[in-house]
Each structure stands twice: as C-alpha cells, then as structure tokens.
C-alpha cells in the first residue's frame, strides 16, 4: 500500500472518500470536456474535483469563481 504524504494527496483522498456517495466527478484541465463536466455539475449540484491545478486558473472559470452564474436571465448565489 502506497501512502501519499503530500498534503494535496491527502486532501485529494479525503475529498474522494467524502464525496463518493454523491457521484464525484474528477477532472483535469487536460480533459477535453472539462468545461462541460463543470457546467453540468453546477446545474445538477454534483461535486467536482479539479486535479493538477497550477498557480493560474483557466479564464473560463472566472465567472464561476466570482459566482456570476445566470439561468434564464436571473442570477443565483
């Protein structure tokens, strides 16, 4: 059994265990459909774990992180 002693590895394992019953989606920026997965997760309330994130986040995530999400012209917070 390999134990990941890095804090991010421990956090990854903990999040996976805590959210496995809610159908956790695990994605990376290198996945071709990562934005579609995130959009669907926001719509349905499904948890998403975005792995291998560097110092800078992708620009398409800015509205999501700023909570500027709209549905039929109305914002929800």
RANORLIN-V901701 format. One record per residue. N is the residue number from 1. RES is the residue in one small letter. OMEGA is omega in whole degrees, -180 to 180 (none if undefined). Layout:
n:N res:RES omega:OMEGA
n:N res:RES omega:OMEGA
This chain:
n:1 res:x omega:179
n:2 res:x omega:179
n:3 res:x omega:180
n:4 res:x omega:-177
n:5 res:x omega:179
n:6 res:x omega:180
n:7 res:x omega:-179
n:8 res:x omega:177
n:9 res:x omega:177
n:10 res:x omega:179
n:11 res:x omega:179
n:12 res:x omega:-180
n:13 res:x omega:-179
n:14 res:x omega:180
n:15 res:x omega:179
n:16 res:x omega:-179
n:17 res:x omega:-177
n:18 res:x omega:-174
n:19 res:x omega:-177
n:20 res:x omega:-180
n:21 res:x omega:179
n:22 res:x omega:177
n:23 res:x omega:-179
n:24 res:x omega:174
n:25 res:x omega:179
n:26 res:x omega:-176
n:27 res:x omega:175
n:28 res:x omega:176
n:29 res:x omega:-180
n:30 res:x omega:177
n:31 res:x omega:-177
n:32 res:x omega:-175
n:33 res:x omega:-174
n:34 res:x omega:179
n:35 res:x omega:177
n:36 res:x omega:179
n:37 res:x omega:-180
n:38 res:x omega:179
n:39 res:x omega:-180
n:40 res:x omega:179
n:41 res:x omega:178
n:42 res:x omega:-180
n:43 res:x omega:-173
n:44 res:x omega:-179
n:45 res:x omega:180
n:46 res:x omega:179
n:47 res:x omega:180
n:48 res:x omega:173
n:49 res:x omega:180
n:50 res:x omega:-175
n:51 res:x omega:175
n:52 res:x omega:178
n:53 res:x omega:179
n:54 res:x omega:-180
n:55 res:x omega:-177
n:56 res:x omega:175
n:57 res:x omega:179
n:58 res:x omega:-178
n:59 res:x omega:-180
n:60 res:x omega:180
n:61 res:x omega:-177
n:62 res:x omega:180
n:63 res:x omega:179
n:64 res:x omega:-179
n:65 res:x omega:178
n:66 res:x omega:-179
n:67 res:x omega:177
n:68 res:x omega:-177
n:69 res:x omega:-176
n:70 res:x omega:174
n:71 res:x omega:-180
n:72 res:x omega:175
n:73 res:x omega:-180
n:74 res:x omega:179
n:75 res:x omega:168
n:76 res:x omega:-178
n:77 res:x omega:none
